């Protein structure tokens, strides 16, 4: 589920909570580190909300899944290689 936030300049941003890797509080601003954001000037989205409130909103929108995919292409390639190796061993 996508979650709508407004950045500190009032521009709307729709965020997939799976891609939020870190929250950091700086005075009255919470910074969200969002991976996989090509085209953005910064991987951080800054919002004027308490960090706990941002975390609650993101947690409520998280899908029910046992595995959260990694955004790293190298990790995906490594996982694929492991699957091929395991398949080869099992016949």
C-alpha positions, 0 to 999 in steps of 0.5 A, a space after each residue: 500500500 502506498 502512503 501519502 506524505 507531504 515534504 517540508 515544501 508542501 509537495 505530495 509524495 507517495 511512498 511504498 513503506 517496503 522501501 523505507 530503510 531508516 527514520 531520523 529525527 532532526 528537530 521538528 523534521 523527520 527524515 525518511 531514507 527511501 531506497 530505489 528512488 531514481 529521479 529524486 535529488 536525494 534518497 531522503 524525504 523530509 516531513 514535518 511530523 514526529 518520527 513516532 507518528 511517521 513510523 506508525 503510519 508506515 507500519 500500518 501500511 506494511 503488507 503482511 509478508 514474511 520476506 521483504 525484498 532487497 533493493 540491491 541488484 547484487 543481492 538479487 543476483 546472488 540469490 538467483 545464483 544460490 537458487 540455480 546451485 540448489 536446483 542443480 544439486 537436487 536434480 
